[in-house]
Amino acid sequence: MAQTLGQPGPIARAIRSAARVLFTTLLFTAGGMGLGLLLGIIGLVTYGLLAGVQPDMRNAYRHVAIPVAITIGCVAFAGALALELRARRTRA
């Protein structure tokens, strides 16, 4: 099958699709980390005020931000992959 000038080959299309999926996953994972950290800090400060103790802020990373980022990153990867496969199927 001959390809015309200006048409990307199958390897270039696959690399471009993979880059889009990975970039989207990275973007959503970073946003999830930020959102999880914000919610973790707010929760720990609220807990500290209500309980009258000084909370350990490392728990905001360990128990809130990282699990939220992993969850959102996995969902973003699956969603971006599904959208990319659907777009590729309609283009073909």
N, C-alpha and C positions, 0 to 999 in steps of 0.2 A: 504494500500500500504506500504510494508516494504521497509525501506531504508537501504542500505548497510553501513558498517563501512567506514568512510572517506567521505561520501557524506553529504554535509550540508542540513539541512532541509529547508522547505519553509520560516520559520521565519528568519533563519540565512541569507538566500539569500536576503530576503527583507530588512533586516537591512544593509547588505553589500551594496546593491544597493542604499539605501537611504543615506548611509554615503558617497558613491562616488558622488552622485548628490549634496549633501550639501557641500562637500569639494570643488568641482569644482565651485559651485556658489560662495562660500566664496573667493576663489582664484581670480576669475574674478572680483568680486565686489571690492576687495582690489586693484587690478590692475587698475580698472576703477576710483577708488577714487584717486589714485596716478596720473594717466594720466589727469584726470579732474582738479586736483589741479595744475599740471604743466601748462596746457593750460590756466587756469584761471589766474595764476600769470603772465605768459607771456602776456596775453591779457591786464591785468590791468597795468602792467608796460609800455606796448606800449601806452595804452590810456593816462597814466600819462605823458609820455614824449611828446606825440603829443598835449595834451590839456594844458600842463604846470601846472598840479595840482598834489597833492600827493594823490594817490588813497587809499581807505580803503581796505586793504588786506582781511578783513573778508568776503568781497563780493566774493572772489575767492572760499571760502568754500560754502557760502550760495547759490550762484546763478550759480555756475559752477560745482564744484567737487561733491557735494551731488546729484544733478540731474543726472549727468553723471554716477555716481556709481550706482544709483538706476536703471537707464535704462540698463546699461550693466549687472547688476546683474539679472534683470528680463529676459533678453535675454539669459544669460548663464544658468539660471535655466530651462527655457523652452527647450533650446538646449540639455542640459545634460539629462533632463528627457526623451526627445524624443530618444536620442541615447541609453539610458539605456533600455528603453522599446523595442526598435528595437533589441538590443543585446539579451535581455531576450527572445524575440519571436523566434530569430534564434537558441538560445541554446535549446529551448524546443522541 
